Amino acid sequence: MKCLLLVATASTLFATSAHSQFEWGNTIAGAPVSASLLTKENISPVTVRLNDEATGGCWTNHAEVRSYAEAQLDLAGIVAWQEPSVTDNDYLLQVLDIEVLAGRNQNLCIGSAVISLKGWGLWSDNLEYGPAWITLAYGQFSMFHGENLNRYVLDAVRDFIDARLSNLPAK
């Protein structure tokens, strides 16, 4: 297991997905992260953490999303850590946070999925270095559907891992 050493640079990435509005970014405390420091070896192992802020039955497939995210990480060549309890103080793990915020408006579920890869790194403000809990990759999907958002959350996880993590260099 490795701890990441990350230093801010001056580029930010944005993209749009076909089925939803999706904002990309790599940041440390609001400053962009050098993509060259992100490798599959450096970010492994990754654990999946779910945060359900959905109401009205808009997101119900938690176990399926966790299993799917772990399988997608493995397919991408990133070690998925299946430890059930992870906190922001676990220095040697990166966390794939999947947060769904949604609610029902009449018969329509409306919401978003915020997916981010977070971990401990070394942050610099050009004067001092220090440990920081940082966001390594970020994506936000807006979505709506009559029944629930289950399928769209799975799509968001797949799109995030495919676009942001699967093409990282191995080392």
Secondary structure, 3 states (H helix, E strand, C coil): CCCCCCCECCCCCCCCCCCCCEEEEEEECCEEECHHHCCHHHHCCEEEEEEEEECCCCCCCHHHHHHHHHHHHHHCCCCEECCCCCCCCCCCCEEEEEEEEEEEECCEEEEEEEEEEEEEEEEECCCCEEEEEEEEEEEEEEEEECCCCHHHHHHHHHHHHHHHHCCCCCC
